[in-house]
Amino acid sequence: MTPFEQAQQEVAQGKLNTPSVNFEGKNVDYFGFQISVHRFNLRIMAKGMKCKGITFTQIKKYYGLNGKSAKDCLPQFELIISDYKAKLNS
């Protein structure tokens, strides 16, 4: 189980509290916000640039991605995003 999956499970069990995220006066799902930010960062890294405050290795470990570069891991990450959205909609 990846740290991302563990965090989701701990929130569901009430063992972990996530910060509240507001966008335009509305509450936003924390994990959805986190995925969006990491997607943005991973896309930048896939183009060969660096991001301040986070590294490719941190994202890779957190989501359990396999590959040598951000470009290799981006398709895997898109699958994680689609699975997460499917869970929210069900």
C-alpha positions, 0 to 999 in steps of 0.5 A: 500500500502506498503512502497515498493510499494509507493516508486515504484509509486513515482519513476514512477510519478517522485516524488522520485529519486533513487540512481544510482547503477552500477555493472561491469560498467552497470547500475542496477535497484535500486529496483532490487538491493534492493530486492536482498540485502534484499533477501540475508539478509532475507535468513541469518535471516531465518537461525537464524543469524543476519545482521548488518545494518538492522533488520527483522522488518524493512524488514517486514514492508517495504514489508508488510510481515506477520509472526513471523520469517524470515523463515515464511516470506521468501515464501511471499518475494519470491512471491514479487520478482517474481511479481517484475520480471514479471513487469520488463519483461512486 
